Each structure stands twice: as C-alpha cells, then as structure tokens.
Amino acid sequence: MNAIVYSKGRKRKARGFSIQELKLAGISIKEAKKLKIYVDRRRKSCYDENDETLKNLIKNVSRKT
C-alpha cells in the first residue's frame, strides 16, 4: 500500500499519506500509526486515488475484526 504523488507530470510513490487524505478517509494520525500507515506531515496535496486506497484499507481491516 503506497501513496501516490504526481511530480513533473509523472506518477511516483510518496513517502506517506497527507493529513488531509487521512481526514477524508476518517482516520486520525494515531490510528494510522497503529495500522502502520505512513503519514507525510509535509505534504499538503490530496489525491482521490490515495483517498480511495485508504477507504479500501479501512474496509478490509474492519472485515477482519
């Protein structure tokens, strides 16, 4: 599970998900760390692809518990 960032028109892996993306998915920073999701506090951008990735992850985690 990797976050995606567009840099110079290309898609590349990001260091982690932005705080805004976590908020849209309904995850706090503490919960993200418990789930071993990397958080990049420096990033301000928010991409729909990353939001969908986080929502799918939450669905999979909730099914297992």
MMTF fields as JSON, N, C-alpha, C and O atoms, coordinates in Angstrom:
{
  "mmtfVersion": "1.0.0",
  "mmtfProducer": "UNKNOWN",
  "numBonds": 259,
  "numAtoms": 260,
  "numGroups": 65,
  "numChains": 1,
  "numModels": 1,
  "chainsPerModel": [1],
  "groupsPerChain": [65],
  "chainIdList": ["A"],
  "bondAtomList": [4, 2, 8, 6, 12, 10, 16, 14, 20, 18, 24, 22, 28, 26, 32, 30, 36, 34, 40, 38, 44, 42, 48, 46, 52, 50, 56, 54, 60, 58, 64, 62, 68, 66, 72, 70, 76, 74, 80, 78, 84, 82, 88, 86, 92, 90, 96, 94, 100, 98, 104, 102, 108, 106, 112, 110, 116, 114, 120, 118, 124, 122, 128, 126, 132, 130, 136, 134, 140, 138, 144, 142, 148, 146, 152, 150, 156, 154, 160, 158, 164, 162, 168, 166, 172, 170, 176, 174, 180, 178, 184, 182, 188, 186, 192, 190, 196, 194, 200, 198, 204, 202, 208, 206, 212, 210, 216, 214, 220, 218, 224, 222, 228, 226, 232, 230, 236, 234, 240, 238, 244, 242, 248, 246, 252, 250, 256, 254],
  "bondOrderList": [1, 1, 1, 1, 1, 1, 1, 1, 1, 1, 1, 1, 1, 1, 1, 1, 1, 1, 1, 1, 1, 1, 1, 1, 1, 1, 1, 1, 1, 1, 1, 1, 1, 1, 1, 1, 1, 1, 1, 1, 1, 1, 1, 1, 1, 1, 1, 1, 1, 1, 1, 1, 1, 1, 1, 1, 1, 1, 1, 1, 1, 1, 1, 1],
  "groupList": [{"groupName": "MET", "atomNameList": ["N", "CA", "C", "O"], "elementList": ["N", "C", "C", "O"], "formalChargeList": [0, 0, 0, 0], "bondAtomList": [1, 0, 2, 1, 3, 2], "bondOrderList": [1, 1, 2], "singleLetterCode": "M", "chemCompType": "L-PEPTIDE LINKING"}, {"groupName": "ASN", "atomNameList": ["N", "CA", "C", "O"], "elementList": ["N", "C", "C", "O"], "formalChargeList": [0, 0, 0, 0], "bondAtomList": [1, 0, 2, 1, 3, 2], "bondOrderList": [1, 1, 2], "singleLetterCode": "N", "chemCompType": "L-PEPTIDE LINKING"}, {"groupName": "ALA", "atomNameList": ["N", "CA", "C", "O"], "elementList": ["N", "C", "C", "O"], "formalChargeList": [0, 0, 0, 0], "bondAtomList": [1, 0, 2, 1, 3, 2], "bondOrderList": [1, 1, 2], "singleLetterCode": "A", "chemCompType": "L-PEPTIDE LINKING"}, {"groupName": "ILE", "atomNameList": ["N", "CA", "C", "O"], "elementList": ["N", "C", "C", "O"], "formalChargeList": [0, 0, 0, 0], "bondAtomList": [1, 0, 2, 1, 3, 2], "bondOrderList": [1, 1, 2], "singleLetterCode": "I", "chemCompType": "L-PEPTIDE LINKING"}, {"groupName": "VAL", "atomNameList": ["N", "CA", "C", "O"], "elementList": ["N", "C", "C", "O"], "formalChargeList": [0, 0, 0, 0], "bondAtomList": [1, 0, 2, 1, 3, 2], "bondOrderList": [1, 1, 2], "singleLetterCode": "V", "chemCompType": "L-PEPTIDE LINKING"}, {"groupName": "TYR", "atomNameList": ["N", "CA", "C", "O"], "elementList": ["N", "C", "C", "O"], "formalChargeList": [0, 0, 0, 0], "bondAtomList": [1, 0, 2, 1, 3, 2], "bondOrderList": [1, 1, 2], "singleLetterCode": "Y", "chemCompType": "L-PEPTIDE LINKING"}, {"groupName": "SER", "atomNameList": ["N", "CA", "C", "O"], "elementList": ["N", "C", "C", "O"], "formalChargeList": [0, 0, 0, 0], "bondAtomList": [1, 0, 2, 1, 3, 2], "bondOrderList": [1, 1, 2], "singleLetterCode": "S", "chemCompType": "L-PEPTIDE LINKING"}, {"groupName": "LYS", "atomNameList": ["N", "CA", "C", "O"], "elementList": ["N", "C", "C", "O"], "formalChargeList": [0, 0, 0, 0], "bondAtomList": [1, 0, 2, 1, 3, 2], "bondOrderList": [1, 1, 2], "singleLetterCode": "K", "chemCompType": "L-PEPTIDE LINKING"}, {"groupName": "GLY", "atomNameList": ["N", "CA", "C", "O"], "elementList": ["N", "C", "C", "O"], "formalChargeList": [0, 0, 0, 0], "bondAtomList": [1, 0, 2, 1, 3, 2], "bondOrderList": [1, 1, 2], "singleLetterCode": "G", "chemCompType": "PEPTIDE LINKING"}, {"groupName": "ARG", "atomNameList": ["N", "CA", "C", "O"], "elementList": ["N", "C", "C", "O"], "formalChargeList": [0, 0, 0, 0], "bondAtomList": [1, 0, 2, 1, 3, 2], "bondOrderList": [1, 1, 2], "singleLetterCode": "R", "chemCompType": "L-PEPTIDE LINKING"}, {"groupName": "PHE", "atomNameList": ["N", "CA", "C", "O"], "elementList": ["N", "C", "C", "O"], "formalChargeList": [0, 0, 0, 0], "bondAtomList": [1, 0, 2, 1, 3, 2], "bondOrderList": [1, 1, 2], "singleLetterCode": "F", "chemCompType": "L-PEPTIDE LINKING"}, {"groupName": "GLN", "atomNameList": ["N", "CA", "C", "O"], "elementList": ["N", "C", "C", "O"], "formalChargeList": [0, 0, 0, 0], "bondAtomList": [1, 0, 2, 1, 3, 2], "bondOrderList": [1, 1, 2], "singleLetterCode": "Q", "chemCompType": "L-PEPTIDE LINKING"}, {"groupName": "GLU", "atomNameList": ["N", "CA", "C", "O"], "elementList": ["N", "C", "C", "O"], "formalChargeList": [0, 0, 0, 0], "bondAtomList": [1, 0, 2, 1, 3, 2], "bondOrderList": [1, 1, 2], "singleLetterCode": "E", "chemCompType": "L-PEPTIDE LINKING"}, {"groupName": "LEU", "atomNameList": ["N", "CA", "C", "O"], "elementList": ["N", "C", "C", "O"], "formalChargeList": [0, 0, 0, 0], "bondAtomList": [1, 0, 2, 1, 3, 2], "bondOrderList": [1, 1, 2], "singleLetterCode": "L", "chemCompType": "L-PEPTIDE LINKING"}, {"groupName": "ASP", "atomNameList": ["N", "CA", "C", "O"], "elementList": ["N", "C", "C", "O"], "formalChargeList": [0, 0, 0, 0], "bondAtomList": [1, 0, 2, 1, 3, 2], "bondOrderList": [1, 1, 2], "singleLetterCode": "D", "chemCompType": "L-PEPTIDE LINKING"}, {"groupName": "CYS", "atomNameList": ["N", "CA", "C", "O"], "elementList": ["N", "C", "C", "O"], "formalChargeList": [0, 0, 0, 0], "bondAtomList": [1, 0, 2, 1, 3, 2], "bondOrderList": [1, 1, 2], "singleLetterCode": "C", "chemCompType": "L-PEPTIDE LINKING"}, {"groupName": "THR", "atomNameList": ["N", "CA", "C", "O"], "elementList": ["N", "C", "C", "O"], "formalChargeList": [0, 0, 0, 0], "bondAtomList": [1, 0, 2, 1, 3, 2], "bondOrderList": [1, 1, 2], "singleLetterCode": "T", "chemCompType": "L-PEPTIDE LINKING"}],
  "groupTypeList": [0, 1, 2, 3, 4, 5, 6, 7, 8, 9, 7, 9, 7, 2, 9, 8, 10, 6, 3, 11, 12, 13, 7, 13, 2, 8, 3, 6, 3, 7, 12, 2, 7, 7, 13, 7, 3, 5, 4, 14, 9, 9, 9, 7, 6, 15, 5, 14, 12, 1, 14, 12, 16, 13, 7, 1, 13, 3, 7, 1, 4, 6, 9, 7, 16],
  "groupIdList": [1, 2, 3, 4, 5, 6, 7, 8, 9, 10, 11, 12, 13, 14, 15, 16, 17, 18, 19, 20, 21, 22, 23, 24, 25, 26, 27, 28, 29, 30, 31, 32, 33, 34, 35, 36, 37, 38, 39, 40, 41, 42, 43, 44, 45, 46, 47, 48, 49, 50, 51, 52, 53, 54, 55, 56, 57, 58, 59, 60, 61, 62, 63, 64, 65],
  "secStructList": [7, 7, 7, 3, 3, 3, 3, 6, 6, 3, 3, 3, 3, 7, 1, 1, 5, 7, 2, 2, 2, 2, 2, 2, 2, 6, 7, 7, 2, 2, 2, 2, 2, 2, 6, 6, 7, 7, 5, 7, 6, 6, 7, 7, 7, 7, 7, 2, 2, 2, 2, 2, 2, 2, 2, 2, 2, 2, 2, 2, 2, 2, 2, 2, 7],
  "xCoordList": [0.842, 0.0, 0.896, 1.618, 0.834, 1.674, 0.826, -0.143, 1.202, 0.584, 1.194, 2.339, 0.425, 0.864, 0.913, 0.041, 1.949, 2.107, 2.456, 3.158, 1.965, 2.324, 3.416, 3.239, 4.542, 5.685, 6.161, 6.532, 6.151, 6.564, 5.765, 6.308, 4.484, 3.596, 3.686, 3.009, 4.493, 4.644, 4.108, 4.087, 3.684, 3.197, 4.366, 5.142, 4.494, 5.558, 5.063, 4.032, 5.814, 5.463, 5.761, 6.767, 4.878, 5.08, 5.654, 5.668, 6.124, 6.656, 5.541, 5.757, 4.351, 3.219, 1.981, 2.017, 0.894, -0.368, -0.405, 0.112, -1.016, -1.12, -2.182, -3.033, -2.12, -3.077, -4.482, -5.451, -4.596, -5.899, -6.51, -7.716, -5.702, -6.194, -6.675, -7.684, -5.96, -6.384, -7.718, -8.581, -7.901, -9.155, -10.322, -11.404, -10.113, -11.185, -11.584, -12.748, -10.63, -10.913, -11.438, -11.883, -11.385, -11.902, -10.92, -11.328, -9.632, -8.596, -7.808, -7.445, -7.547, -6.69, -5.234, -4.953, -4.33, -2.906, -2.509, -1.709, -3.065, -2.755, -3.244, -2.536, -4.448, -4.98, -4.135, -3.9, -3.684, -2.843, -1.548, -1.092, -0.959, 0.284, 0.053, 0.902, -1.104, -1.42, -1.583, -1.218, -2.138, -2.335, -1.087, -1.104, -0.002, 1.273, 1.14, 1.709, 0.379, 0.234, 1.177, 1.13, 2.022, 2.955, 2.225, 1.35, 2.601, 1.999, 3.098, 4.137, 2.856, 3.797, 3.202, 2.33, 3.671, 3.118, 3.47, 2.81, 4.49, 4.915, 4.025, 3.901, 3.405, 2.601, 1.286, 0.61, 0.909, -0.349, -1.357, -2.536, -0.902, -1.779, -2.701, -2.433, -3.78, -4.756, -5.199, -5.705, -5.016, -5.373, -6.474, -6.479, -7.408, -8.536, -8.084, -8.683, -7.036, -6.526, -6.089, -6.363, -5.41, -4.951, -6.127, -6.119, -7.134, -8.33, -9.041, -9.466, -9.166, -9.802, -8.98, -9.545, -7.67, -6.794, -7.011, -7.106, -7.09, -7.301, -8.682, -8.808, -9.709, -11.061, -11.143, -11.792, -10.49, -10.469, -9.717, -10.106, -8.652, -7.889, -8.75, -8.72, -9.507, -10.379, -11.432, -11.722, -12.006, -12.998, -12.396, -13.02, -11.178, -10.517, -10.185, -10.328, -9.754, -9.405, -10.669, -10.656, -11.752, -12.985, -13.592, -14.254, -13.384, -13.893, -13.16, -13.758, -11.864, -11.062, -11.365, -11.19, -11.822, -12.091, -13.526, -13.907],
  "yCoordList": [-1.161, 0.0, 1.237, 1.503, 1.968, 3.146, 4.347, 4.227, 5.483, 6.728, 7.138, 6.799, 7.869, 8.291, 9.802, 10.481, 10.33, 11.767, 11.993, 11.189, 13.086, 13.46, 14.516, 15.579, 14.203, 15.105, 15.275, 14.302, 16.498, 16.816, 16.006, 15.54, 15.839, 15.131, 13.623, 12.931, 13.104, 11.652, 11.184, 11.925, 9.956, 9.342, 8.669, 7.946, 8.906, 8.246, 7.944, 8.457, 7.103, 6.765, 7.947, 8.638, 8.164, 9.224, 8.618, 7.398, 9.476, 8.994, 8.513, 7.653, 9.062, 8.673, 9.433, 10.224, 9.2, 9.868, 11.213, 11.349, 12.206, 13.53, 13.503, 12.615, 14.475, 14.562, 14.788, 14.252, 15.574, 15.842, 14.555, 14.34, 13.711, 12.435, 11.534, 10.844, 11.538, 10.744, 11.237, 10.43, 12.561, 13.128, 12.757, 12.433, 12.802, 12.438, 10.97, 10.615, 10.135, 8.711, 8.404, 7.289, 9.408, 9.212, 8.541, 7.84, 8.748, 8.139, 9.244, 10.242, 9.065, 10.023, 9.601, 8.499, 10.476, 10.173, 9.016, 8.166, 8.982, 7.882, 6.546, 5.542, 6.532, 5.296, 4.851, 3.658, 5.806, 5.475, 4.822, 3.857, 5.332, 4.74, 3.34, 2.463, 3.126, 1.791, 0.799, -0.37, 1.277, 0.429, 0.362, -0.246, 0.995, 1.03, 1.695, 1.236, 2.786, 3.608, 4.793, 5.498, 5.009, 6.121, 7.44, 7.548, 8.447, 9.776, 10.768, 10.823, 11.549, 12.584, 13.931, 14.457, 14.481, 15.73, 16.923, 17.959, 16.805, 17.928, 18.115, 19.227, 17.036, 17.114, 17.822, 17.545, 18.735, 19.469, 19.018, 19.365, 18.247, 17.836, 16.696, 15.984, 16.547, 15.491, 14.905, 15.631, 13.609, 12.952, 11.93, 11.234, 11.853, 10.934, 9.478, 8.662, 9.155, 7.777, 7.344, 6.221, 8.243, 7.922, 7.798, 6.954, 8.638, 8.578, 7.237, 6.62, 6.794, 5.5, 4.347, 3.382, 4.443, 3.409, 3.28, 2.174, 4.425, 4.406, 3.853, 3.092, 4.221, 3.723, 2.22, 1.528, 1.708, 0.257, -0.452, -1.543, 0.158, -0.42, -0.505, -1.511, 0.535, 0.545, -0.556, -1.238, -0.731, -1.788, -3.159, -4.001, -3.384, -4.682, -4.921, -6.043, -3.908, -4.049, -4.319, -5.145, -3.611, -3.791, -5.172, -5.716, -5.747, -7.089, -8.144, -9.128, -7.939, -8.924, -8.95, -9.976, -7.808, -7.766, -7.999, -7.994],
  "zCoordList": [0.0, 0.0, 0.0, 0.961, -1.079, -1.214, -1.605, -2.354, -1.094, -1.511, -2.843, -3.141, -3.641, -4.965, -5.014, -4.472, -5.674, -5.867, -7.324, -7.938, -7.871, -9.226, -9.158, -8.563, -9.775, -9.773, -11.207, -11.863, -11.686, -13.058, -14.065, -15.067, -13.799, -14.711, -14.641, -15.401, -13.76, -13.622, -12.278, -11.295, -12.269, -11.046, -10.339, -10.964, -9.027, -8.272, -6.865, -6.43, -6.161, -4.788, -3.878, -4.039, -2.93, -1.946, -0.674, -0.506, 0.212, 1.493, 2.401, 3.256, 2.221, 3.048, 2.634, 1.691, 3.327, 3.038, 3.751, 4.861, 3.113, 3.732, 4.83, 4.864, 5.713, 6.817, 6.275, 6.813, 5.219, 4.614, 4.046, 4.168, 3.435, 2.909, 4.04, 3.9, 5.151, 6.301, 6.838, 7.182, 6.914, 7.413, 6.513, 7.003, 5.192, 4.265, 4.418, 4.229, 4.755, 4.939, 6.341, 6.612, 7.239, 8.588, 9.528, 10.454, 9.303, 10.128, 10.824, 10.201, 12.104, 12.809, 12.617, 12.146, 12.983, 12.835, 13.743, 13.355, 14.948, 15.87, 15.318, 15.398, 14.761, 14.177, 12.994, 12.803, 12.206, 11.053, 11.507, 10.894, 12.561, 13.062, 13.61, 13.457, 14.253, 14.751, 13.607, 13.732, 12.481, 11.307, 10.427, 9.356, 10.891, 10.168, 8.807, 7.816, 8.774, 7.58, 7.74, 8.749, 6.759, 6.816, 6.597, 5.737, 7.395, 7.306, 6.952, 7.61, 5.906, 5.495, 5.887, 5.195, 6.986, 7.51, 6.638, 6.723, 5.808, 4.97, 3.752, 3.239, 3.285, 2.073, 2.318, 3.309, 1.428, 1.537, 0.492, 0.573, -0.487, -1.579, -1.152, -0.185, -1.89, -1.613, -2.945, -3.801, -3.131, -4.377, -4.128, -3.113, -5.077, -4.951, -4.901, -4.199, -5.64, -5.657, -4.258, -3.835, -3.545, -2.196, -1.238, -0.342, -1.429, -0.588, -0.767, 0.209, -2.004, -2.278, -1.694, -1.179, -1.771, -1.208, 0.294, 0.826, 0.973, 2.426, 2.782, 3.741, 2.031, 2.308, 2.119, 2.904, 1.081, 0.862, 1.98, 2.399, 2.46, 3.567, 4.822, 5.53, 5.097, 6.277, 6.169, 7.152, 4.975, 4.772, 5.04, 5.685, 4.543, 4.733, 6.198, 6.682, 6.902, 8.315, 9.152, 10.064, 8.824, 9.596, 9.344, 10.229, 8.168, 7.889, 8.699, 9.133, 8.902, 9.619, 11.116, 11.774, 11.651, 13.096, 13.414, 14.584]
}
